[in-house]
Amino acid sequence: MVKCAHSEKLKCNTQKAWQKSPWYNWMKKTDPTTPSCKYINLITDLPWKIASILSQLRMGHAPLAKHLHRIGKSDSPICPACQRSKETVQHFLLHCTTHQAARQALCNSTGGRDMNITQLLTMPKTLPALSHYIARTG
């Protein structure tokens, strides 16, 4: 009984601390279940490289122009592929016109015309197709 109460209190304190984190609003949009064990379970059997890329995409720290520009590693946040808008995770996965063929293959593989960031980055069934999309787009 005491152990259960202590565990519940820790869970509550963790949730409160997480809600004060600067990452809370970003991750809430990407994965509303955070913090939970779901993500650990999602990446447990993935190769390290895929798990790393997935984590980078989820946190917005992928090697995309907007992030690279923010940390001083790129001259511009504009997408180098299409030159139309900032290369964010959402732009890269859902909107870049240069990657339309790869995105169509991703859409066909996941069975969803209405793909969204949460679906792509949190559902086990989308990970193989997402990995293939990333490989095709370089």
DSSP file (Angstrom, degrees, kcal/mol; ACC not computed):
  #  RESIDUE AA STRUCTURE BP1 BP2  ACC     N-H-->O    O-->H-N    N-H-->O    O-->H-N    TCO  KAPPA ALPHA  PHI   PSI    X-CA   Y-CA   Z-CA
    1    1 A M     >        0   0    0      0, 0.0     4,-2.1     0, 0.0     5,-0.2   0.000 360.0 360.0 360.0 -46.3    0.0    0.0    0.0
    2    2 A V  H  >  +     0   0    0      2,-0.2     4,-2.6     1,-0.2     5,-0.2   0.901 360.0  51.8 -66.8 -40.9    2.8    2.5    0.9
    3    3 A K  H  > S+     0   0    0      1,-0.2     4,-2.3     2,-0.2    -1,-0.2   0.905 110.2  48.7 -62.5 -41.9    4.8    1.5   -2.1
    4    4 A C  H  > S+     0   0    0      2,-0.2     4,-2.2     1,-0.2    -1,-0.2   0.901 112.0  48.4 -65.2 -42.7    1.8    2.0   -4.4
    5    5 A A  H  X S+     0   0    0     -4,-2.1     4,-2.2     2,-0.2    -2,-0.2   0.903 111.9  49.6 -65.1 -41.6    1.1    5.5   -2.9
    6    6 A H  H  X S+     0   0    0     -4,-2.6     4,-2.4     2,-0.2    -2,-0.2   0.917 110.6  50.2 -63.7 -43.2    4.7    6.5   -3.2
    7    7 A S  H  X S+     0   0    0     -4,-2.3     4,-2.2     1,-0.2    -2,-0.2   0.898 110.7  49.4 -61.3 -42.1    4.8    5.3   -6.8
    8    8 A E  H  X S+     0   0    0     -4,-2.2     4,-2.2     2,-0.2    -1,-0.2   0.884 110.2  50.8 -65.6 -39.0    1.6    7.4   -7.6
    9    9 A K  H  X S+     0   0    0     -4,-2.2     4,-2.6     2,-0.2    -2,-0.2   0.904 109.9  50.0 -66.0 -41.4    3.1   10.4   -5.9
   10   10 A L  H  X S+     0   0    0     -4,-2.4     4,-2.5     2,-0.2    -2,-0.2   0.910 110.2  50.8 -61.6 -42.6    6.3   10.1   -8.0
   11   11 A K  H  X S+     0   0    0     -4,-2.2     4,-2.2     2,-0.2    -2,-0.2   0.913 111.5  47.7 -61.5 -43.7    4.2    9.8  -11.2
   12   12 A C  H  X S+     0   0    0     -4,-2.2     4,-2.2     2,-0.2    -2,-0.2   0.913 112.5  48.4 -64.3 -44.4    2.2   12.9  -10.2
   13   13 A N  H  X S+     0   0    0     -4,-2.6     4,-2.4     1,-0.2    -2,-0.2   0.883 110.6  51.8 -64.5 -38.9    5.4   14.9   -9.4
   14   14 A T  H  X S+     0   0    0     -4,-2.5     4,-2.6     2,-0.2    -1,-0.2   0.918 109.2  49.9 -63.0 -43.8    7.0   13.8  -12.7
   15   15 A Q  H  X S+     0   0    0     -4,-2.2     4,-2.1     2,-0.2    -2,-0.2   0.910 111.4  48.5 -62.6 -43.0    3.9   14.9  -14.7
   16   16 A K  H  X S+     0   0    0     -4,-2.2     4,-0.8     2,-0.2    -1,-0.2   0.912 112.7  47.8 -63.9 -42.7    4.0   18.3  -12.9
   17   17 A A  H >X S+     0   0    0     -4,-2.4     3,-0.7     1,-0.2     4,-0.6   0.903 110.7  52.4 -64.6 -41.0    7.7   18.8  -13.6
   18   18 A W  H >< S+     0   0    0     -4,-2.6     3,-1.2     1,-0.2     6,-0.3   0.893 103.9  56.3 -62.3 -40.5    7.2   17.8  -17.2
   19   19 A Q  H 3< S+     0   0    0     -4,-2.1    -1,-0.2     1,-0.3    -2,-0.2   0.730 106.7  50.8 -66.2 -21.1    4.4   20.3  -17.7
   20   20 A K  H << S+     0   0    0     -4,-0.8    -1,-0.3    -3,-0.7    -2,-0.2   0.554  88.9 108.4 -89.1  -9.8    6.9   23.1  -16.6
   21   21 A S  S X< S-     0   0    0     -3,-1.2     3,-1.2    -4,-0.6     4,-0.4  -0.347  76.7-128.2 -68.5 145.6    9.5   21.9  -19.1
   22   22 A P  T 3  S+     0   0    0      0, 0.0     4,-0.4     0, 0.0     3,-0.2   0.712 110.4  56.6 -65.6 -18.0   10.3   24.1  -22.1
   23   23 A W  T 3> S+     0   0    0      1,-0.2     4,-2.8     2,-0.1     5,-0.3   0.573  81.7  90.5 -86.5 -10.7    9.8   20.9  -24.2
   24   24 A Y  H <> S+     0   0    0     -3,-1.2     4,-2.5    -6,-0.3     5,-0.2   0.917  86.7  44.8 -56.6 -51.4    6.3   20.3  -23.0
   25   25 A N  H  > S+     0   0    0     -4,-0.4     4,-1.2    -3,-0.2    -1,-0.2   0.888 115.7  47.7 -64.0 -39.2    4.3   22.3  -25.6
   26   26 A W  H  > S+     0   0    0     -4,-0.4     4,-1.7     1,-0.2     3,-0.4   0.958 116.2  42.4 -64.4 -50.4    6.4   20.9  -28.5
   27   27 A M  H  X S+     0   0    0     -4,-2.8     4,-3.9     1,-0.2     7,-0.3   0.808 106.0  63.1 -70.0 -28.7    6.1   17.3  -27.3
   28   28 A K  H  < S+     0   0    0     -4,-2.5    -1,-0.2    -5,-0.3    -2,-0.2   0.879 108.0  43.7 -61.6 -36.4    2.4   17.6  -26.5
   29   29 A K  H  < S+     0   0    0     -4,-1.2    89,-0.2    -3,-0.4    -2,-0.2   0.875 120.8  40.6 -73.7 -37.6    1.8   18.4  -30.2
   30   30 A T  H  < S+     0   0    0     -4,-1.7    -2,-0.2     1,-0.3    91,-0.2   0.928 137.4   4.5 -77.4 -47.4    4.1   15.5  -31.3
   31   31 A D    ><  -     0   0    0     -4,-3.9     3,-2.0    -5,-0.1    -1,-0.3  -0.795  59.5-170.1-144.2  95.4    3.1   12.9  -28.8
   32   32 A P  T 3  S+     0   0    0      0, 0.0    -4,-0.1     0, 0.0    -1,-0.1   0.649  84.7  65.8 -62.6 -14.6    0.3   13.7  -26.4
   33   33 A T  T 3  S+     0   0    0     -6,-0.1     5,-0.2     3,-0.0    -5,-0.1   0.565  80.0 151.0 -84.9  -7.2    1.1   10.6  -24.3
   34   34 A T    <   +     0   0    0     -3,-2.0     3,-0.1    -7,-0.3     2,-0.0  -0.459  51.2  44.2 -68.1 138.8    4.5   11.9  -23.2
   35   35 A P  S    S+     0   0    0      0, 0.0     2,-0.3     0, 0.0    -1,-0.1   0.532  94.0 104.5 -82.5 138.4    5.8   11.1  -20.6
   36   36 A S  S    S-     0   0    0     -2,-0.0     3,-0.5     1,-0.0     4,-0.4  -0.958  79.1-102.8-161.9 174.1    5.0    7.4  -20.8
   37   37 A C  S  > S+     0   0    0     -2,-0.3     4,-2.5     1,-0.2     5,-0.2   0.525  98.0  91.8 -82.1  -6.2    6.6    4.1  -21.5
   38   38 A K  H  > S+     0   0    0      1,-0.2     4,-2.1     2,-0.2    -1,-0.2   0.894  84.8  48.9 -58.4 -41.9    5.1    4.0  -24.9
   39   39 A Y  H  > S+     0   0    0     -3,-0.5     4,-2.1     2,-0.2    -1,-0.2   0.922 110.2  50.3 -66.8 -42.9    8.1    5.7  -26.6
   40   40 A I  H  > S+     0   0    0     -4,-0.4     4,-1.4     1,-0.2    -1,-0.2   0.927 112.9  47.3 -59.3 -44.5   10.6    3.3  -24.9
   41   41 A N  H  < S+     0   0    0     -4,-2.5     4,-0.4     1,-0.2    -1,-0.2   0.857 109.3  55.8 -63.9 -34.6    8.5    0.4  -26.1
   42   42 A L  H  < S+     0   0    0     -4,-2.1     3,-0.2    -5,-0.2    -2,-0.2   0.889 117.0  32.6 -65.1 -41.0    8.3    1.9  -29.6
   43   43 A I  H >< S+     0   0    0     -4,-2.1     3,-1.5     1,-0.2    -1,-0.2   0.546  90.5  96.7 -96.5  -7.6   12.1    2.2  -30.0
   44   44 A T  T 3< S+     0   0    0     -4,-1.4    -1,-0.2     1,-0.3    -2,-0.1   0.867  94.5  32.8 -52.2 -44.9   13.3   -0.8  -28.0
   45   45 A D  T 3  S+     0   0    0     -4,-0.4    -1,-0.3    -3,-0.2    -2,-0.1   0.365  97.3 106.7 -97.7   5.8   13.6   -3.1  -31.0
   46   46 A L  S <  S-     0   0    0     -3,-1.5    -3,-0.0     1,-0.1     2,-0.0  -0.526  81.0 -99.4 -82.0 150.0   14.7   -0.5  -33.6
   47   47 A P     >  -     0   0    0      0, 0.0     4,-2.4     0, 0.0     3,-0.3  -0.377  38.4-111.9 -60.6 150.0   18.2   -0.2  -34.8
   48   48 A W  H  > S+     0   0    0      1,-0.2     4,-2.5     2,-0.2     5,-0.2   0.880 115.1  53.8 -54.5 -43.8   20.1    2.5  -33.0
   49   49 A K  H  > S+     0   0    0      1,-0.2     4,-2.2     2,-0.2    -1,-0.2   0.904 110.9  45.3 -61.4 -43.0   20.3    4.8  -36.1
   50   50 A I  H  > S+     0   0    0     -3,-0.3     4,-2.6     2,-0.2    -1,-0.2   0.914 112.9  50.6 -67.4 -43.2   16.6    4.7  -36.7
   51   51 A A  H  X S+     0   0    0     -4,-2.4     4,-2.2     1,-0.2    -2,-0.2   0.887 110.8  50.4 -61.5 -38.7   15.8    5.3  -33.0
   52   52 A S  H  X S+     0   0    0     -4,-2.5     4,-2.4    -5,-0.2    -2,-0.2   0.933 111.4  46.4 -65.5 -47.1   18.2    8.2  -33.0
   53   53 A I  H  X S+     0   0    0     -4,-2.2     4,-2.6     1,-0.2     5,-0.2   0.909 111.8  52.1 -62.6 -41.7   16.6    9.8  -36.1
   54   54 A L  H  X S+     0   0    0     -4,-2.6     4,-2.5     1,-0.2    -1,-0.2   0.921 110.0  48.6 -60.4 -44.2   13.1    9.3  -34.6
   55   55 A S  H  X S+     0   0    0     -4,-2.2     4,-2.0     2,-0.2     6,-0.3   0.910 110.9  50.7 -62.1 -42.5   14.2   11.0  -31.4
   56   56 A Q  H  X>S+     0   0    0     -4,-2.4     5,-2.1     1,-0.2     4,-1.0   0.915 111.6  47.4 -62.9 -43.2   15.7   13.9  -33.3
   57   57 A L  H ><5S+     0   0    0     -4,-2.6     3,-0.5     1,-0.2    -1,-0.2   0.913 111.0  51.6 -64.1 -42.1   12.5   14.3  -35.4
   58   58 A R  H 3<5S+     0   0    0     -4,-2.5    -1,-0.2     1,-0.2    -2,-0.2   0.854 115.3  41.5 -63.7 -34.9   10.3   14.1  -32.3
   59   59 A M  H 3<5S-     0   0    0     -4,-2.0    -1,-0.2    -5,-0.2    -2,-0.2   0.543 110.7-117.7 -90.4  -7.5   12.4   16.8  -30.5
   60   60 A G  T <<5S+     0   0    0     -4,-1.0    -3,-0.2    -3,-0.5    -4,-0.1   0.685  85.2 114.7  78.2  17.0   12.7   19.1  -33.5
   61   61 A H      < +     0   0    0     -5,-2.1    -4,-0.2    -6,-0.3    -5,-0.1  -0.032  36.9 131.3-109.6  28.6   16.5   18.6  -33.4
   62   62 A A  S    S-     0   0    0     -6,-0.6     2,-3.1    -5,-0.1     5,-0.2  -0.424  77.5 -95.1 -75.6 156.5   16.9   16.7  -36.7
   63   63 A P  S    S+     0   0    0      0, 0.0     2,-0.3     0, 0.0    -1,-0.1  -0.306  79.5 134.8 -73.7  63.4   19.5   17.9  -39.2
   64   64 A L     >  -     0   0    0     -2,-3.1     4,-2.8    -4,-0.1     3,-0.4  -0.785  70.0-104.2-109.5 156.7   17.0   20.0  -41.0
   65   65 A A  H  > S+     0   0    0     -2,-0.3     4,-2.7     1,-0.2     5,-0.2   0.823 115.6  54.0 -54.2 -40.9   17.7   23.6  -42.2
   66   66 A K  H  > S+     0   0    0     21,-1.7     4,-2.0    11,-0.4    -1,-0.2   0.943 115.2  39.4 -62.8 -45.9   15.6   25.4  -39.5
   67   67 A H  H  > S+     0   0    0     20,-0.5     4,-1.8    -3,-0.4    -2,-0.2   0.929 116.0  51.2 -68.0 -44.6   17.4   23.6  -36.6
   68   68 A L  H  <>S+     0   0    0     -4,-2.8     5,-3.3     1,-0.2     6,-0.9   0.877 111.1  49.1 -61.6 -37.0   20.8   23.9  -38.3
   69   69 A H  H ><5S+     0   0    0     -4,-2.7     3,-1.4    -5,-0.3    -1,-0.2   0.903 107.6  54.9 -66.3 -41.6   20.3   27.6  -38.8
   70   70 A R  H 3<5S+     0   0    0     -4,-2.0    -2,-0.2     1,-0.3    -1,-0.2   0.849 111.8  43.3 -61.9 -34.4   19.2   28.0  -35.2
   71   71 A I  T 3<5S-     0   0    0     -4,-1.8    -1,-0.3    -5,-0.1    -2,-0.2   0.303 120.5-106.9 -96.5  10.3   22.4   26.5  -33.9
   72   72 A G  T < 5S+     0   0    0     -3,-1.4    -3,-0.2     2,-0.2    -2,-0.1   0.685  90.3 112.4  80.2  19.2   24.6   28.3  -36.4
   73   73 A K  S   <S+     0   0    0     -5,-3.3     2,-0.3    -6,-0.2    -4,-0.3   0.412  74.4  43.9-103.2  -0.1   25.4   25.4  -38.7
   74   74 A S        -     0   0    0     -6,-0.9    -2,-0.2    -7,-0.1    -1,-0.1  -0.995  69.6-138.2-143.7 146.7   23.4   26.7  -41.7
   75   75 A D  S    S+     0   0    0     -2,-0.3    -1,-0.1     1,-0.1    -6,-0.0   0.744  89.1  25.8 -74.5 -23.4   23.1   30.1  -43.4
   76   76 A S        -     0   0    0      2,-0.1    -7,-0.1     1,-0.1    -1,-0.1  -0.991  58.1-144.2-144.4 146.8   19.4   29.8  -43.9
   77   77 A P        +     0   0    0      0, 0.0    10,-2.9     0, 0.0   -11,-0.4   0.483  69.1 116.2 -84.4  -2.1   16.4   28.0  -42.4
   78   78 A I  B    S-A   86   0A   0      8,-0.3     8,-0.3   -13,-0.2    -2,-0.1  -0.428  80.7 -99.4 -72.9 139.5   14.9   27.7  -45.9
   79   79 A C     >  -     0   0    0      6,-3.1     4,-2.0     1,-0.2    -1,-0.1  -0.369  26.0-152.3 -57.9 121.5   14.5   24.2  -47.2
   80   80 A P  T  4 S+     0   0    0      0, 0.0    -1,-0.2     0, 0.0    -2,-0.1   0.724  90.7  55.8 -71.4 -19.1   17.4   23.4  -49.6
   81   81 A A  T  4 S+     0   0    0      1,-0.1    -2,-0.0    18,-0.0    -3,-0.0   0.945 127.3  10.1 -78.1 -50.1   15.3   21.0  -51.6
   82   82 A C  T  4 S-     0   0    0      3,-0.1    -1,-0.1    17,-0.0    -4,-0.0   0.654  80.4-145.4-106.9 -18.8   12.3   23.2  -52.6
   83   83 A Q  S  < S+     0   0    0     -4,-2.0     3,-0.1     2,-0.2    -5,-0.1   0.753  70.0 107.0  60.1  26.2   13.5   26.7  -51.5
   84   84 A R  S    S-     0   0    0      1,-0.3     2,-0.3    -5,-0.1    -1,-0.1   0.774  79.9  -9.4-107.5 -32.3    9.9   27.5  -50.6
   85   85 A S  S    S-     0   0    0     -6,-0.1    -6,-3.1    -8,-0.1    -1,-0.3  -0.926  89.4 -55.5-155.4 178.1    9.7   27.6  -46.8
   86   86 A K  B     -A   78   0A   0     -2,-0.3     2,-1.6    -8,-0.3    -8,-0.3  -0.372  52.6-121.5 -63.6 138.3   11.5   26.9  -43.6
   87   87 A E        +     0   0    0    -10,-2.9   -21,-1.7     4,-0.1   -20,-0.5  -0.641  51.2 157.3 -86.2  87.1   12.7   23.3  -43.4
   88   88 A T     >  -     0   0    0     -2,-1.6     4,-2.8   -22,-0.1     5,-0.2  -0.471  58.8 -99.4 -97.3 174.4   10.9   22.1  -40.2
   89   89 A V  H  > S+     0   0    0      2,-0.2     4,-2.7     1,-0.2     5,-0.3   0.932 126.2  48.7 -60.0 -45.6   10.0   18.6  -39.3
   90   90 A Q  H  >>S+     0   0    0      2,-0.2     4,-2.8     1,-0.2     5,-0.7   0.918 112.2  47.8 -62.9 -43.8    6.5   19.2  -40.4
   91   91 A H  I  >>S+     0   0    0      3,-0.2     5,-2.6     1,-0.2     4,-1.8   0.947 113.8  47.8 -61.0 -48.3    7.6   20.7  -43.8
   92   92 A F  I  <5S+     0   0    0     -4,-2.8    -2,-0.2     1,-0.2    -1,-0.2   0.910 121.4  34.4 -59.9 -45.4   10.1   17.8  -44.4
   93   93 A L  I  <5S+     0   0    0     -4,-2.7    -1,-0.2    -5,-0.2    -2,-0.2   0.839 134.7  16.5 -81.8 -33.5    7.6   15.1  -43.6
   94   94 A L  I  <5S+     0   0    0     -4,-2.8    -3,-0.2    -5,-0.3    -2,-0.2   0.671 127.2  25.6-118.0 -19.6    4.3   16.5  -44.9
   95   95 A H  I  << +     0   0    0     -4,-1.8    -3,-0.2    -5,-0.7    -4,-0.2   0.702  68.2 119.0-127.8 -22.6    4.8   19.4  -47.2
   96   96 A C    > < -     0   0    0     -5,-2.6     3,-0.8    -6,-0.2     7,-0.2  -0.298  47.5-153.6 -59.4 120.7    8.1   19.7  -49.2
   97   97 A T  G >  S+     0   0    0      1,-0.2     3,-1.4     2,-0.2     4,-0.2   0.790  90.7  63.3 -67.4 -28.2    7.1   19.5  -52.9
   98   98 A T  G 3  S+     0   0    0      1,-0.3     3,-0.3     2,-0.1    -1,-0.2   0.824 104.6  47.3 -64.9 -30.7   10.5   18.1  -53.8
   99   99 A H  G <> S+     0   0    0     -3,-0.8     4,-2.7     1,-0.2    -1,-0.3   0.132  76.4 116.4 -97.3  20.3    9.8   14.9  -51.7
  100  100 A Q  H <> S+     0   0    0     -3,-1.4     4,-2.4     1,-0.2    -1,-0.2   0.886  74.8  49.3 -59.1 -42.6    6.3   14.4  -53.1
  101  101 A A  H  > S+     0   0    0     -3,-0.3     4,-1.9    -4,-0.2    -1,-0.2   0.925 114.2  45.0 -64.7 -44.2    7.1   11.0  -54.7
  102  102 A A  H  > S+     0   0    0      1,-0.2     4,-2.1     2,-0.2    -1,-0.2   0.882 112.9  52.0 -65.4 -37.5    8.7    9.7  -51.6
  103  103 A R  H  X S+     0   0    0     -4,-2.7     4,-3.0     2,-0.2    -2,-0.2   0.875 106.4  53.5 -66.8 -37.0    5.8   11.1  -49.5
  104  104 A Q  H  X S+     0   0    0     -4,-2.4     4,-2.7     2,-0.2    -1,-0.2   0.909 109.0  48.7 -64.0 -41.2    3.3    9.3  -51.8
  105  105 A A  H  X S+     0   0    0     -4,-1.9     4,-2.3     2,-0.2    -2,-0.2   0.900 112.0  49.8 -63.3 -40.1    5.1    6.0  -51.2
  106  106 A L  H  X S+     0   0    0     -4,-2.1     4,-2.0     2,-0.2    -2,-0.2   0.929 111.6  48.3 -61.6 -46.1    5.0    6.8  -47.4
  107  107 A C  H  X>S+     0   0    0     -4,-3.0     5,-1.3     1,-0.2     4,-1.2   0.913 112.1  48.6 -61.7 -44.6    1.3    7.5  -47.6
  108  108 A N  H  <5S+     0   0    0     -4,-2.7    -1,-0.2     1,-0.2    -2,-0.2   0.888 112.3  49.2 -63.5 -39.1    0.6    4.3  -49.6
  109  109 A S  H  <5S+     0   0    0     -4,-2.3    -1,-0.2     1,-0.2    -2,-0.2   0.821 115.4  42.2 -70.6 -32.3    2.6    2.3  -47.1
  110  110 A T  H  <5S-     0   0    0     -4,-2.0    -1,-0.2    -5,-0.2    -2,-0.2   0.570 103.2-129.6 -93.1  -9.1    0.9    3.7  -44.0
  111  111 A G  T  <5 +     0   0    0     -4,-1.2     2,-0.5    -5,-0.2    -3,-0.2   0.744  67.4 119.6  71.1  22.8   -2.5    3.6  -45.6
  112  112 A G      < +     0   0    0     -5,-1.3     3,-0.5    -6,-0.2    -1,-0.2  -0.952  40.6 177.5-131.4 121.4   -3.3    7.2  -44.7
  113  113 A R  S    S+     0   0    0     -2,-0.5     2,-0.5     1,-0.2    -1,-0.1   0.756  90.6  58.0 -78.9 -26.6   -4.1   10.1  -46.8
  114  114 A D  S    S+     0   0    0     -7,-0.1    -1,-0.2     2,-0.0    -7,-0.0  -0.359  78.4 168.1-100.9  52.2   -4.5   12.2  -43.7
  115  115 A M        -     0   0    0     -2,-0.5     2,-0.3    -3,-0.5     3,-0.1  -0.303   8.4-178.4 -64.4 147.9   -1.0   11.7  -42.3
  116  116 A N     >  -     0   0    0      1,-0.1     4,-2.4   -23,-0.0     5,-0.2  -0.938  40.6-103.2-141.8 168.1    0.1   13.8  -39.4
  117  117 A I  H  > S+     0   0    0     -2,-0.3     4,-2.5     1,-0.2     5,-0.2   0.910 118.5  51.7 -58.8 -46.3    3.2   14.2  -37.3
  118  118 A T  H  > S+     0   0    0    -89,-0.2     4,-1.1     1,-0.2     5,-0.3   0.930 111.3  47.6 -58.4 -47.0    1.8   12.4  -34.3
  119  119 A Q  H  > S+     0   0    0      1,-0.2     4,-1.4     2,-0.2     3,-0.5   0.928 114.7  45.7 -59.8 -47.4    0.8    9.4  -36.4
  120  120 A L  H  < S+     0   0    0     -4,-2.4    -1,-0.2     1,-0.2    -2,-0.2   0.850 119.4  39.1 -67.1 -35.4    4.2    9.2  -38.2
  121  121 A L  H  < S+     0   0    0     -4,-2.5    -1,-0.2    -5,-0.2    -2,-0.2   0.449 123.3  34.5 -99.5  -0.4    6.3    9.6  -35.0
  122  122 A T  H  < S+     0   0    0     -4,-1.1    -3,-0.2    -3,-0.5    -2,-0.2   0.562  91.8  87.2-128.7 -12.9    4.4    7.5  -32.5
  123  123 A M    >X  -     0   0    0     -4,-1.4     3,-1.6    -5,-0.3     4,-0.7  -0.811  61.7-147.2-100.1 125.0    2.7    4.5  -34.3
  124  124 A P  G >4 S+     0   0    0      0, 0.0     3,-0.8     0, 0.0    -1,-0.1   0.831  96.8  60.4 -55.2 -34.8    4.8    1.3  -34.6
  125  125 A K  G 34 S+     0   0    0      1,-0.2     4,-0.4     2,-0.1    -5,-0.1   0.728 103.8  50.5 -70.1 -19.5    3.1    0.5  -38.0
  126  126 A T  G <> S+     0   0    0     -3,-1.6     4,-2.7    -7,-0.2    -1,-0.2   0.646  88.0  84.3 -89.7 -15.1    4.4    3.7  -39.6
  127  127 A L  H <X S+     0   0    0     -3,-0.8     4,-2.7    -4,-0.7     5,-0.2   0.877  87.3  49.6 -62.9 -42.4    8.1    3.4  -38.6
  128  128 A P  H  > S+     0   0    0      0, 0.0     4,-2.0     0, 0.0    -1,-0.2   0.939 115.7  44.4 -61.5 -42.9    9.3    1.1  -41.4
  129  129 A A  H  > S+     0   0    0     -4,-0.4     4,-2.4     2,-0.2    -2,-0.2   0.889 113.4  50.9 -66.9 -39.1    7.7    3.4  -44.0
  130  130 A L  H  X S+     0   0    0     -4,-2.7     4,-2.5     2,-0.2    -1,-0.2   0.911 109.3  51.2 -63.5 -42.3    9.0    6.5  -42.2
  131  131 A S  H  X S+     0   0    0     -4,-2.7     4,-2.0    -5,-0.2    -2,-0.2   0.901 110.8  48.2 -61.1 -41.8   12.5    5.0  -42.2
  132  132 A H  H  X S+     0   0    0     -4,-2.0     4,-2.5    -5,-0.2    -2,-0.2   0.899 109.9  52.7 -66.0 -41.0   12.2    4.3  -45.9
  133  133 A Y  H  X S+     0   0    0     -4,-2.4     4,-2.1     2,-0.2    -2,-0.2   0.928 109.4  48.9 -59.5 -46.7   11.0    7.9  -46.6
  134  134 A I  H  X S+     0   0    0     -4,-2.5     4,-1.0     1,-0.2    -1,-0.2   0.907 112.0  48.7 -61.6 -42.5   14.0    9.3  -44.7
  135  135 A A  H  < S+     0   0    0     -4,-2.0     3,-0.3     1,-0.2    -1,-0.2   0.904 111.8  49.4 -64.6 -41.3   16.4    7.1  -46.7
  136  136 A R  H  < S+     0   0    0     -4,-2.5    -2,-0.2     1,-0.2    -1,-0.2   0.838 114.0  45.0 -67.3 -33.4   14.8    8.1  -50.0
  137  137 A T  H  <        0   0    0     -4,-2.1    -1,-0.2    -5,-0.2    -2,-0.2   0.584 360.0 360.0 -90.0 -10.1   14.9   11.8  -49.2
  138  138 A G     <        0   0    0     -4,-1.0    -3,-0.2    -3,-0.3    -4,-0.1   0.489 360.0 360.0  75.6 360.0   18.5   11.8  -47.9
